Amino acid sequence: MAEAHAAVAFSFTVTPEGFNVNLNHEALWAVWHSGVRSWKKRIARFKNNFINGVYPSSPASWVFTITVVLALSLAKVDPSFGFIESVQKNMPGIRSLSAPYNYYTSIVLFGTLLWIVVIYMLRYTLKALLTYHGWMFEPRGKASWKTKLWVMAVRTLSKKKPLLCSYQASLPKLFVPPVNGTMERYLKSVRPLMDDTNFERMKTLAKEFEQGIGKKLQRYLVLKSWWATNYVSDWWEEYVYLRGRSPIMVNSNFYGLDAIFVHPTYIQVARAANIIYCMFQFRRELDREELAPLIINKTIPLCSAQYDRQFNTTRIPGIEADQLVHYMDSQHIAVYHKGRYYKLYIHFKGRLLEPCELQISLQKILDDTSEPVQGEEHLAALTAGDRVPWAKARKEYFGKGVNKISLDAIEKAAFVLVLDEESQDQDHPHNPNKLDKYACSMLHGKGYDRWFDKSFTLVVCANGKVGFNAEHSWADSPVMAQLWESVFAVELVMGYATVGV
């Protein structure tokens, strides 16, 4: 792998006259900024977790609650019905304080407990309201009075400008449907596919399942639903995706294409630089939870859990099951061009590189005429094939040395960028097959020029057209679609010059 940056913070040599110490100030600054960035992210994450933890209330409401309790107490009205006085006289640590500090401390304690109780009451009220599904079965624009009242209640409890994960604790648990209802829906779905004889046989099997092992399995599901907010998601991820031993290249991964009637620039590195910059801006909003959660009809919030692993995530192959590994932060991307891999740093001295700076770095990659080392060009073919051979090869050949370092640089990258050598187009009026060719390029490429294990691989074609290939187990397509639409919206505002960005 070609490294875009290699340095050590310090080195020393021992001589007969003593020893010499050489400091690399640039490397030390890089270490310093990396540490500062890490602590900023931890503080921001703690702040967001606290704000989400008190939702649908807010931290400011704590001050309001304390103020109201204090005002009532000073007005000789006891809102605690003797609790404040009892704490003041009996609680260790508070009763030893001198007056009036023990009195005010008791007020703050009672106000805080009251605030927490109110938070849980609001949260479980909102959770109970969100279990209502009657709105789904009503014609659009003709809601019943019951649904209208429900909408008013939900919007009243929902705070304005919530963070991305503010609703997570208020979302209701996934309902476990009864076995007989599941069997009825199953029989309806298979009826068009079977003749009368086979359908009668299937009805008999469904009845045996419902009256036999189905009852036992249903009890397991109900038991799990008591402590899991979603009794399906972890099993679905493991048994539908991660335990599959067949190739994920076509069987699991999905792809996305560029806008059909828009072609902002034909300069490959300029388009790549702008897209990279927009994606890291999106990641910054994601880390800070500044993205608004998806809300249906401005009322019903959707789960935001899948956003956590959009960046810095890779799928690690295993013998029996794969594993999804998410890294808390990554300051580089892996770039593939003409059979070579490059590690491209996106931050410098604590700031995100501008698109013009990224374009210069990417142009140097395009101008690199060095040949790939043995096995480098087709390395990604391992991620395209069966999972067991890839797991064995990874364990045997990538466990140490330069192979491990190179593989880590790819797997720990924010995402993979492919600077394709071919041009793609989908709007040629005389050749509709171009769209098929474009789609095939994004879905599987040549089989060795896409890193199929990464959460997503960004592909920039030689003529500036873009697309992506995304691994499926970490999220469903709407999560990638939101990233894709956001990137295009910001890119449209940024624009291009005649020479690039």
QUIQUI-V144361 format. One record per helix or strand of 2 or more residues. SS is the DSSP state (helix for helix, strand for strand). FROM is the first residue (numbers start at 1). TO is the last residue. If there is no record, write none. Layout:
<<SS;FROM;TO> <SS;FROM;TO>>
This chain:
<<strand;2;3> <strand;10;15> <strand;18;23> <helix;25;53> <helix;59;74> <helix;83;90> <helix;101;129> <helix;134;137> <helix;145;157> <helix;168;170> <helix;179;191> <helix;196;211> <helix;213;227> <helix;233;242> <helix;248;251> <strand;254;257> <helix;268;287> <strand;295;296> <strand;300;301> <helix;305;309> <strand;313;316> <strand;323;326> <strand;332;337> <strand;340;345> <strand;347;348> <strand;351;352> <helix;355;367> <helix;381;384> <helix;387;397> <helix;401;411> <strand;416;419> <helix;433;443> <strand;456;460> <strand;466;470> <helix;477;494>>
